[in-house]
């Protein structure tokens, strides 16, 4: 049996919806399990990693 374009789009949409729901649940459980302090630490790490850290690096002033 060959799937037509509609069936492929439907399967893709179903997979995207299920993946989003599972990701949301896993993220919520991980946040609940790790706690607010760990979530804040991860946020700071991502901000620093992507250069959005607004605090100056004082170690560079010592050079």
PyMOL Python script that loads the backbone (N, CA, C, O; Angstrom):
from pymol import cmd

cmd.read_pdbstr("""\
ATOM      1  N   UNK A   1       0.838  -1.173   0.000  1.00  0.00           N
ATOM      2  CA  UNK A   1       0.000   0.000   0.000  1.00  0.00           C
ATOM      3  C   UNK A   1       0.885   1.239   0.000  1.00  0.00           C
ATOM      4  O   UNK A   1       1.771   1.369   0.845  1.00  0.00           O
ATOM      5  N   UNK A   2       0.658   2.131  -0.920  1.00  0.00           N
ATOM      6  CA  UNK A   2       1.433   3.359  -1.034  1.00  0.00           C
ATOM      7  C   UNK A   2       0.655   4.511  -0.409  1.00  0.00           C
ATOM      8  O   UNK A   2      -0.554   4.646  -0.599  1.00  0.00           O
ATOM      9  N   UNK A   3       1.378   5.338   0.342  1.00  0.00           N
ATOM     10  CA  UNK A   3       0.742   6.486   0.987  1.00  0.00           C
ATOM     11  C   UNK A   3       0.733   7.661   0.021  1.00  0.00           C
ATOM     12  O   UNK A   3       1.713   7.914  -0.681  1.00  0.00           O
ATOM     13  N   UNK A   4      -0.365   8.360  -0.005  1.00  0.00           N
ATOM     14  CA  UNK A   4      -0.420   9.550  -0.846  1.00  0.00           C
ATOM     15  C   UNK A   4       0.076  10.756  -0.046  1.00  0.00           C
ATOM     16  O   UNK A   4       0.433  10.626   1.125  1.00  0.00           O
ATOM     17  N   UNK A   5       0.097  11.926  -0.681  1.00  0.00           N
ATOM     18  CA  UNK A   5       0.647  13.125  -0.054  1.00  0.00           C
ATOM     19  C   UNK A   5      -0.138  13.517   1.195  1.00  0.00           C
ATOM     20  O   UNK A   5       0.450  13.960   2.181  1.00  0.00           O
ATOM     21  N   UNK A   6      -1.444  13.360   1.163  1.00  0.00           N
ATOM     22  CA  UNK A   6      -2.265  13.724   2.321  1.00  0.00           C
ATOM     23  C   UNK A   6      -1.916  12.867   3.525  1.00  0.00           C
ATOM     24  O   UNK A   6      -1.821  13.373   4.643  1.00  0.00           O
ATOM     25  N   UNK A   7      -1.722  11.570   3.304  1.00  0.00           N
ATOM     26  CA  UNK A   7      -1.365  10.673   4.409  1.00  0.00           C
ATOM     27  C   UNK A   7       0.002  11.022   4.989  1.00  0.00           C
ATOM     28  O   UNK A   7       0.196  10.952   6.203  1.00  0.00           O
ATOM     29  N   UNK A   8       0.946  11.395   4.138  1.00  0.00           N
ATOM     30  CA  UNK A   8       2.278  11.768   4.630  1.00  0.00           C
ATOM     31  C   UNK A   8       2.210  13.048   5.445  1.00  0.00           C
ATOM     32  O   UNK A   8       2.846  13.142   6.495  1.00  0.00           O
ATOM     33  N   UNK A   9       1.443  14.047   4.978  1.00  0.00           N
ATOM     34  CA  UNK A   9       1.297  15.289   5.740  1.00  0.00           C
ATOM     35  C   UNK A   9       0.600  15.040   7.071  1.00  0.00           C
ATOM     36  O   UNK A   9       0.969  15.626   8.088  1.00  0.00           O
ATOM     37  N   UNK A  10      -0.390  14.186   7.063  1.00  0.00           N
ATOM     38  CA  UNK A  10      -1.102  13.856   8.291  1.00  0.00           C
ATOM     39  C   UNK A  10      -0.176  13.149   9.279  1.00  0.00           C
ATOM     40  O   UNK A  10      -0.200  13.446  10.473  1.00  0.00           O
ATOM     41  N   UNK A  11       0.626  12.231   8.794  1.00  0.00           N
ATOM     42  CA  UNK A  11       1.574  11.522   9.655  1.00  0.00           C
ATOM     43  C   UNK A  11       2.623  12.482  10.208  1.00  0.00           C
ATOM     44  O   UNK A  11       2.989  12.387  11.379  1.00  0.00           O
ATOM     45  N   UNK A  12       3.114  13.411   9.375  1.00  0.00           N
ATOM     46  CA  UNK A  12       4.066  14.412   9.844  1.00  0.00           C
ATOM     47  C   UNK A  12       3.444  15.285  10.927  1.00  0.00           C
ATOM     48  O   UNK A  12       4.071  15.522  11.959  1.00  0.00           O
ATOM     49  N   UNK A  13       2.225  15.767  10.711  1.00  0.00           N
ATOM     50  CA  UNK A  13       1.553  16.621  11.690  1.00  0.00           C
ATOM     51  C   UNK A  13       1.317  15.871  12.998  1.00  0.00           C
ATOM     52  O   UNK A  13       1.488  16.432  14.080  1.00  0.00           O
ATOM     53  N   UNK A  14       0.927  14.614  12.897  1.00  0.00           N
ATOM     54  CA  UNK A  14       0.717  13.804  14.100  1.00  0.00           C
ATOM     55  C   UNK A  14       2.024  13.614  14.857  1.00  0.00           C
ATOM     56  O   UNK A  14       2.051  13.716  16.083  1.00  0.00           O
ATOM     57  N   UNK A  15       3.098  13.340  14.141  1.00  0.00           N
ATOM     58  CA  UNK A  15       4.407  13.186  14.783  1.00  0.00           C
ATOM     59  C   UNK A  15       4.878  14.474  15.443  1.00  0.00           C
ATOM     60  O   UNK A  15       5.430  14.448  16.543  1.00  0.00           O
ATOM     61  N   UNK A  16       4.661  15.601  14.772  1.00  0.00           N
ATOM     62  CA  UNK A  16       5.050  16.888  15.353  1.00  0.00           C
ATOM     63  C   UNK A  16       4.241  17.185  16.605  1.00  0.00           C
ATOM     64  O   UNK A  16       4.792  17.680  17.588  1.00  0.00           O
ATOM     65  N   UNK A  17       2.958  16.897  16.589  1.00  0.00           N
ATOM     66  CA  UNK A  17       2.106  17.153  17.748  1.00  0.00           C
ATOM     67  C   UNK A  17       2.493  16.260  18.927  1.00  0.00           C
ATOM     68  O   UNK A  17       2.583  16.726  20.063  1.00  0.00           O
ATOM     69  N   UNK A  18       2.720  14.991  18.655  1.00  0.00           N
ATOM     70  CA  UNK A  18       3.103  14.074  19.727  1.00  0.00           C
ATOM     71  C   UNK A  18       4.481  14.445  20.273  1.00  0.00           C
ATOM     72  O   UNK A  18       4.691  14.416  21.486  1.00  0.00           O
ATOM     73  N   UNK A  19       5.420  14.792  19.395  1.00  0.00           N
ATOM     74  CA  UNK A  19       6.745  15.194  19.839  1.00  0.00           C
ATOM     75  C   UNK A  19       6.714  16.449  20.684  1.00  0.00           C
ATOM     76  O   UNK A  19       7.431  16.542  21.680  1.00  0.00           O
ATOM     77  N   UNK A  20       5.899  17.412  20.306  1.00  0.00           N
ATOM     78  CA  UNK A  20       5.771  18.636  21.098  1.00  0.00           C
ATOM     79  C   UNK A  20       5.173  18.351  22.467  1.00  0.00           C
ATOM     80  O   UNK A  20       5.642  18.880  23.475  1.00  0.00           O
ATOM     81  N   UNK A  21       4.152  17.526  22.506  1.00  0.00           N
ATOM     82  CA  UNK A  21       3.513  17.203  23.783  1.00  0.00           C
ATOM     83  C   UNK A  21       4.476  16.454  24.703  1.00  0.00           C
ATOM     84  O   UNK A  21       4.559  16.753  25.894  1.00  0.00           O
ATOM     85  N   UNK A  22       5.192  15.492  24.157  1.00  0.00           N
ATOM     86  CA  UNK A  22       6.154  14.734  24.969  1.00  0.00           C
ATOM     87  C   UNK A  22       7.271  15.656  25.457  1.00  0.00           C
ATOM     88  O   UNK A  22       7.684  15.567  26.613  1.00  0.00           O
ATOM     89  N   UNK A  23       7.761  16.538  24.589  1.00  0.00           N
ATOM     90  CA  UNK A  23       8.803  17.478  25.000  1.00  0.00           C
ATOM     91  C   UNK A  23       8.345  18.417  26.091  1.00  0.00           C
ATOM     92  O   UNK A  23       9.107  18.719  27.010  1.00  0.00           O
ATOM     93  N   UNK A  24       7.117  18.881  26.006  1.00  0.00           N
ATOM     94  CA  UNK A  24       6.566  19.761  27.032  1.00  0.00           C
ATOM     95  C   UNK A  24       6.456  19.033  28.369  1.00  0.00           C
ATOM     96  O   UNK A  24       6.797  19.589  29.414  1.00  0.00           O
ATOM     97  N   UNK A  25       5.989  17.813  28.335  1.00  0.00           N
ATOM     98  CA  UNK A  25       5.842  17.033  29.574  1.00  0.00           C
ATOM     99  C   UNK A  25       7.203  16.725  30.178  1.00  0.00           C
ATOM    100  O   UNK A  25       7.389  16.874  31.386  1.00  0.00           O
ATOM    101  N   UNK A  26       8.153  16.298  29.358  1.00  0.00           N
ATOM    102  CA  UNK A  26       9.489  15.978  29.862  1.00  0.00           C
ATOM    103  C   UNK A  26      10.156  17.239  30.422  1.00  0.00           C
ATOM    104  O   UNK A  26      10.800  17.181  31.469  1.00  0.00           O
ATOM    105  N   UNK A  27      10.008  18.372  29.736  1.00  0.00           N
ATOM    106  CA  UNK A  27      10.578  19.621  30.231  1.00  0.00           C
ATOM    107  C   UNK A  27       9.970  20.057  31.553  1.00  0.00           C
ATOM    108  O   UNK A  27      10.681  20.519  32.445  1.00  0.00           O
ATOM    109  N   UNK A  28       8.666  19.913  31.679  1.00  0.00           N
ATOM    110  CA  UNK A  28       8.000  20.281  32.931  1.00  0.00           C
ATOM    111  C   UNK A  28       8.443  19.373  34.074  1.00  0.00           C
ATOM    112  O   UNK A  28       8.684  19.845  35.185  1.00  0.00           O
ATOM    113  N   UNK A  29       8.549  18.084  33.807  1.00  0.00           N
ATOM    114  CA  UNK A  29       8.995  17.158  34.848  1.00  0.00           C
ATOM    115  C   UNK A  29      10.444  17.417  35.237  1.00  0.00           C
ATOM    116  O   UNK A  29      10.787  17.367  36.419  1.00  0.00           O
ATOM    117  N   UNK A  30      11.292  17.691  34.262  1.00  0.00           N
ATOM    118  CA  UNK A  30      12.691  17.984  34.571  1.00  0.00           C
ATOM    119  C   UNK A  30      12.812  19.264  35.381  1.00  0.00           C
ATOM    120  O   UNK A  30      13.613  19.335  36.313  1.00  0.00           O
ATOM    121  N   UNK A  31      12.032  20.268  35.036  1.00  0.00           N
ATOM    122  CA  UNK A  31      12.047  21.522  35.789  1.00  0.00           C
ATOM    123  C   UNK A  31      11.561  21.310  37.216  1.00  0.00           C
ATOM    124  O   UNK A  31      12.132  21.860  38.158  1.00  0.00           O
ATOM    125  N   UNK A  32      10.516  20.522  37.375  1.00  0.00           N
ATOM    126  CA  UNK A  32       9.996  20.237  38.707  1.00  0.00           C
ATOM    127  C   UNK A  32      11.002  19.433  39.518  1.00  0.00           C
ATOM    128  O   UNK A  32      11.168  19.664  40.716  1.00  0.00           O
ATOM    129  N   UNK A  33      11.674  18.489  38.863  1.00  0.00           N
ATOM    130  CA  UNK A  33      12.605  17.605  39.552  1.00  0.00           C
ATOM    131  C   UNK A  33      13.887  18.347  39.924  1.00  0.00           C
ATOM    132  O   UNK A  33      14.412  18.160  41.021  1.00  0.00           O
ATOM    133  N   UNK A  34      14.390  19.179  39.031  1.00  0.00           N
ATOM    134  CA  UNK A  34      15.653  19.863  39.299  1.00  0.00           C
ATOM    135  C   UNK A  34      15.486  21.056  40.222  1.00  0.00           C
ATOM    136  O   UNK A  34      16.395  21.382  40.985  1.00  0.00           O
ATOM    137  N   UNK A  35      14.377  21.684  40.163  1.00  0.00           N
ATOM    138  CA  UNK A  35      14.136  22.828  41.023  1.00  0.00           C
ATOM    139  C   UNK A  35      14.385  24.142  40.321  1.00  0.00           C
ATOM    140  O   UNK A  35      14.941  24.184  39.223  1.00  0.00           O
ATOM    141  N   UNK A  36      13.969  25.207  40.963  1.00  0.00           N
ATOM    142  CA  UNK A  36      14.051  26.536  40.374  1.00  0.00           C
ATOM    143  C   UNK A  36      15.489  27.036  40.286  1.00  0.00           C
ATOM    144  O   UNK A  36      15.841  27.745  39.344  1.00  0.00           O
ATOM    145  N   UNK A  37      16.330  26.670  41.269  1.00  0.00           N
ATOM    146  CA  UNK A  37      17.717  27.137  41.248  1.00  0.00           C
ATOM    147  C   UNK A  37      18.465  26.561  40.057  1.00  0.00           C
ATOM    148  O   UNK A  37      19.245  27.266  39.418  1.00  0.00           O
ATOM    149  N   UNK A  38      18.240  25.303  39.755  1.00  0.00           N
ATOM    150  CA  UNK A  38      18.911  24.687  38.616  1.00  0.00           C
ATOM    151  C   UNK A  38      18.408  25.284  37.309  1.00  0.00           C
ATOM    152  O   UNK A  38      19.189  25.470  36.376  1.00  0.00           O
ATOM    153  N   UNK A  39      17.131  25.584  37.231  1.00  0.00           N
ATOM    154  CA  UNK A  39      16.580  26.205  36.026  1.00  0.00           C
ATOM    155  C   UNK A  39      17.171  27.598  35.828  1.00  0.00           C
ATOM    156  O   UNK A  39      17.486  27.977  34.700  1.00  0.00           O
ATOM    157  N   UNK A  40      17.323  28.361  36.901  1.00  0.00           N
ATOM    158  CA  UNK A  40      17.946  29.678  36.797  1.00  0.00           C
ATOM    159  C   UNK A  40      19.403  29.561  36.377  1.00  0.00           C
ATOM    160  O   UNK A  40      19.893  30.376  35.595  1.00  0.00           O
ATOM    161  N   UNK A  41      20.089  28.565  36.887  1.00  0.00           N
ATOM    162  CA  UNK A  41      21.476  28.339  36.488  1.00  0.00           C
ATOM    163  C   UNK A  41      21.599  27.988  35.015  1.00  0.00           C
ATOM    164  O   UNK A  41      22.515  28.451  34.336  1.00  0.00           O
ATOM    165  N   UNK A  42      20.681  27.173  34.523  1.00  0.00           N
ATOM    166  CA  UNK A  42      20.691  26.828  33.094  1.00  0.00           C
ATOM    167  C   UNK A  42      20.391  28.053  32.234  1.00  0.00           C
ATOM    168  O   UNK A  42      20.994  28.232  31.176  1.00  0.00           O
ATOM    169  N   UNK A  43      19.464  28.892  32.682  1.00  0.00           N
ATOM    170  CA  UNK A  43      19.158  30.121  31.944  1.00  0.00           C
ATOM    171  C   UNK A  43      20.384  31.022  31.857  1.00  0.00           C
ATOM    172  O   UNK A  43      20.691  31.564  30.795  1.00  0.00           O
ATOM    173  N   UNK A  44      21.092  31.179  32.992  1.00  0.00           N
ATOM    174  CA  UNK A  44      22.294  32.012  32.987  1.00  0.00           C
ATOM    175  C   UNK A  44      23.360  31.423  32.081  1.00  0.00           C
ATOM    176  O   UNK A  44      24.057  32.159  31.382  1.00  0.00           O
ATOM    177  N   UNK A  45      23.492  30.095  32.085  1.00  0.00           N
ATOM    178  CA  UNK A  45      24.494  29.452  31.236  1.00  0.00           C
ATOM    179  C   UNK A  45      24.178  29.671  29.760  1.00  0.00           C
ATOM    180  O   UNK A  45      25.084  29.944  28.972  1.00  0.00           O
ATOM    181  N   UNK A  46      22.913  29.554  29.375  1.00  0.00           N
ATOM    182  CA  UNK A  46      22.544  29.783  27.973  1.00  0.00           C
ATOM    183  C   UNK A  46      22.725  31.244  27.580  1.00  0.00           C
ATOM    184  O   UNK A  46      23.160  31.537  26.466  1.00  0.00           O
ATOM    185  N   UNK A  47      22.395  32.161  28.485  1.00  0.00           N
ATOM    186  CA  UNK A  47      22.606  33.583  28.180  1.00  0.00           C
ATOM    187  C   UNK A  47      24.081  33.877  27.992  1.00  0.00           C
ATOM    188  O   UNK A  47      24.461  34.620  27.087  1.00  0.00           O
ATOM    189  N   UNK A  48      24.918  33.293  28.849  1.00  0.00           N
ATOM    190  CA  UNK A  48      26.359  33.505  28.736  1.00  0.00           C
ATOM    191  C   UNK A  48      26.901  32.852  27.467  1.00  0.00           C
ATOM    192  O   UNK A  48      27.769  33.412  26.797  1.00  0.00           O
ATOM    193  N   UNK A  49      26.396  31.687  27.147  1.00  0.00           N
ATOM    194  CA  UNK A  49      26.856  30.960  25.964  1.00  0.00           C
ATOM    195  C   UNK A  49      26.539  31.715  24.684  1.00  0.00           C
ATOM    196  O   UNK A  49      27.352  31.741  23.760  1.00  0.00           O
ATOM    197  N   UNK A  50      25.367  32.325  24.623  1.00  0.00           N
ATOM    198  CA  UNK A  50      24.954  33.024  23.417  1.00  0.00           C
ATOM    199  C   UNK A  50      25.276  34.520  23.450  1.00  0.00           C
ATOM    200  O   UNK A  50      24.825  35.268  22.582  1.00  0.00           O
ATOM    201  N   UNK A  51      26.051  34.960  24.444  1.00  0.00           N
ATOM    202  CA  UNK A  51      26.506  36.343  24.487  1.00  0.00           C
ATOM    203  C   UNK A  51      25.482  37.335  24.933  1.00  0.00           C
ATOM    204  O   UNK A  51      25.613  38.521  24.627  1.00  0.00           O
ATOM    205  N   UNK A  52      24.477  36.915  25.635  1.00  0.00           N
ATOM    206  CA  UNK A  52      23.441  37.845  26.097  1.00  0.00           C
ATOM    207  C   UNK A  52      23.587  38.148  27.577  1.00  0.00           C
ATOM    208  O   UNK A  52      22.650  38.618  28.223  1.00  0.00           O
ATOM    209  N   UNK A  53      24.748  37.880  28.096  1.00  0.00           N
ATOM    210  CA  UNK A  53      25.005  38.161  29.507  1.00  0.00           C
ATOM    211  C   UNK A  53      25.294  39.644  29.659  1.00  0.00           C
ATOM    212  O   UNK A  53      26.249  40.142  29.061  1.00  0.00           O
ATOM    213  N   UNK A  54      24.509  40.356  30.429  1.00  0.00           N
ATOM    214  CA  UNK A  54      24.621  41.806  30.521  1.00  0.00           C
ATOM    215  C   UNK A  54      25.667  42.252  31.538  1.00  0.00           C
ATOM    216  O   UNK A  54      26.009  43.434  31.582  1.00  0.00           O
ATOM    217  N   UNK A  55      26.173  41.351  32.344  1.00  0.00           N
ATOM    218  CA  UNK A  55      27.167  41.739  33.330  1.00  0.00           C
ATOM    219  C   UNK A  55      28.552  41.734  32.695  1.00  0.00           C
ATOM    220  O   UNK A  55      28.888  40.818  31.945  1.00  0.00           O
ATOM    221  N   UNK A  56      29.366  42.763  32.993  1.00  0.00           N
ATOM    222  CA  UNK A  56      30.709  42.788  32.414  1.00  0.00           C
ATOM    223  C   UNK A  56      31.596  41.721  33.033  1.00  0.00           C
ATOM    224  O   UNK A  56      31.410  41.322  34.182  1.00  0.00           O
ATOM    225  N   UNK A  57      32.558  41.272  32.253  1.00  0.00           N
ATOM    226  CA  UNK A  57      33.512  40.281  32.736  1.00  0.00           C
ATOM    227  C   UNK A  57      34.669  41.042  33.380  1.00  0.00           C
ATOM    228  O   UNK A  57      35.540  41.559  32.679  1.00  0.00           O
ATOM    229  N   UNK A  58      34.681  41.112  34.703  1.00  0.00           N
ATOM    230  CA  UNK A  58      35.670  41.893  35.416  1.00  0.00           C
ATOM    231  C   UNK A  58      37.063  41.292  35.320  1.00  0.00           C
ATOM    232  O   UNK A  58      38.049  41.999  35.526  1.00  0.00           O
ATOM    233  N   UNK A  59      37.167  40.007  35.011  1.00  0.00           N
ATOM    234  CA  UNK A  59      38.473  39.378  34.863  1.00  0.00           C
ATOM    235  C   UNK A  59      39.229  39.950  33.672  1.00  0.00           C
ATOM    236  O   UNK A  59      40.460  39.953  33.665  1.00  0.00           O
ATOM    237  N   UNK A  60      38.511  40.432  32.671  1.00  0.00           N
ATOM    238  CA  UNK A  60      39.174  41.032  31.520  1.00  0.00           C
ATOM    239  C   UNK A  60      39.802  42.377  31.868  1.00  0.00           C
ATOM    240  O   UNK A  60      40.767  42.786  31.223  1.00  0.00           O
ATOM    241  N   UNK A  61      39.274  43.073  32.877  1.00  0.00           N
ATOM    242  CA  UNK A  61      39.839  44.342  33.287  1.00  0.00           C
ATOM    243  C   UNK A  61      41.209  44.174  33.960  1.00  0.00           C
ATOM    244  O   UNK A  61      42.014  45.105  33.986  1.00  0.00           O
ATOM    245  N   UNK A  62      41.458  42.997  34.493  1.00  0.00           N
ATOM    246  CA  UNK A  62      42.712  42.755  35.210  1.00  0.00           C
ATOM    247  C   UNK A  62      43.890  42.480  34.282  1.00  0.00           C
ATOM    248  O   UNK A  62      45.032  42.425  34.739  1.00  0.00           O
ATOM    249  N   UNK A  63      43.640  42.313  33.018  1.00  0.00           N
ATOM    250  CA  UNK A  63      44.723  41.966  32.090  1.00  0.00           C
ATOM    251  C   UNK A  63      45.554  43.157  31.725  1.00  0.00           C
ATOM    252  O   UNK A  63      46.505  43.033  30.953  1.00  0.00           O
TER     253      UNK A  63
END
""", "prot")
cmd.dss("prot")
cmd.show_as("cartoon", "prot")
cmd.util.cbc("prot")
cmd.orient("prot")
